[in-house]
Amino acid sequence: MAVAMITMRVSLRPPVRNSFLMLFASLLASCSPGPFNGSIKCQDFDSIPITPSSSQVSHTVFETPGTIIAIHGSGHARLHNGKSAPAIKVEQSVTLPAYADRATVFLNGWRLSYLGGDQHVLVLGSLITKIRTTLDDTTGEKKLVWNALALLRDDDGEEGYNWNYDFTVLAWNAGSVAADVDQGNANNQFCAPDGTILDNLYHGINVGTSSALSSFFSFIKDTFFETDKAVAALPRGFAFWWGGDHHLLQMAYNLDHSEIFVDTRKYSIRDGSINAVPPGASVAASGFVSWNTNIIFKDNDTRRDYAFGEVVSAMGGSDVGVIQPPFSILPSESAWFCGTQDSPPVRTEEFVIENVPFEYAIPMLTGWDLEYLCNDQHVKEIGIWIDNWSYQPPAGGAGGILRYTLGSVLRDDDNNPDYGHSHKVTVLGLRPMLGSTRTGG
């Protein structure tokens, strides 16, 4: 199984020296001088206290008993005071059917809001990690368990905040669906013998460039994927971090096209970057899946130094397919459009993808762009998420129909100006049935 152990050089100013930011610092890397050297240690992660979850709701989207089940849900937690705990950390789970011997969970949306008034932004993130299965000694029930983390703060870190996140769980019987998943840890082992976290963690920094747009290449290698024609990259979360807090104009993320290919370029993994194969080589299949992540984090200035991190799983097998729509993000400059319309509390939209060529299909929110329409502002609330989804499988010679509801929000205290947004949904398909697709929204 793939293991991504990251050692980063970072600097933390005194107001942000706590265990969670040390964890993020190791993942992300600060842009100011004065290095901190260290891997992401399990003890740092475990020292973050569990935040009581205000709620968790979930429902079964579809199930073929004995074969597969898809569950969509959401969690909510609140940190009443930003200094009462280093971050929001919740532990959540769903009960799995007895037939399921494979399972995964990925992030399908997020929403963060300051308690009280709007604020600057220093760091912002939502992610799912420490995925494992457990067996209840009393009831014999099998569960998929994970930790979810979130942070929203400015320089002083005093303000509390609310966090909602949406997740999708997929569980199946490997004898009925030819698929497996690499979540960065094997046999429920989250820690390496040296205490380093085992997870598919990736990082990058935008320092000294001419653009707020950054692009990072990453990969996973797993022997299970060696004969696969397609391997899907599953989004599990992200984090953005400036060297100091600022207004926000635009924040965007694109987990771009995944492919069973690597070459001699540098990939963002482990100690900053590594080569996946020897110089001069390019390799298709062979257990590799690579992807490109594009991100933007900016205020009215053309650019500022920032750091970024993400967590990704990979899913492959002869029954796995992927539909990856084209999607691009570009930095916006201030005052490209100014209107008087207020920002809505939440914007909700319905989308349909028709003629899907799989017996089972699951939407994954792999790209989004949120930006104020006039110029940079404080942030009161920000987020984008798949609120609900359904799938009607192919029948009568026609392809399947995938429907989903998208919610989004970006606003300051006075809800003005309005915001613009776009998004990308990658379709994770299982059991290919047809050969063509068309999309509509």
Beta strands, then each sheet from edge to edge (+ up, - down):
strand 1: 7-10
strand 2: 36-39
strand 3: 53-64
strand 4: 68-81
strand 5: 88-96
strand 6: 102-114
strand 7: 121-135
strand 8: 142-153
strand 9: 159-172
strand 10: 180-182
strand 11: 201-206
strand 12: 213-221
strand 13: 231-246
strand 14: 250-255
strand 15: 261-262
strand 16: 266-267
strand 17: 274-275
strand 18: 283-284
strand 19: 288-298
strand 20: 306-316
strand 21: 320-323
strand 22: 347-356
strand 23: 358-372
strand 24: 381-392
strand 25: 400-411
strand 26: 419-432
strand 27: 438-440
sheet 1: 1+ 2-
sheet 2: 3+ 4- 9+ 6- 24+ 25- 22+ 27-
sheet 3: 5+ 8- 7+ 13- 20+ 10-
sheet 4: 5+ 8- 7+ 13- 20+ 11-
sheet 5: 12+ 19- 14+ 23- 26+ 21-
sheet 6: 15+ 18-
sheet 7: 16+ 17-
end
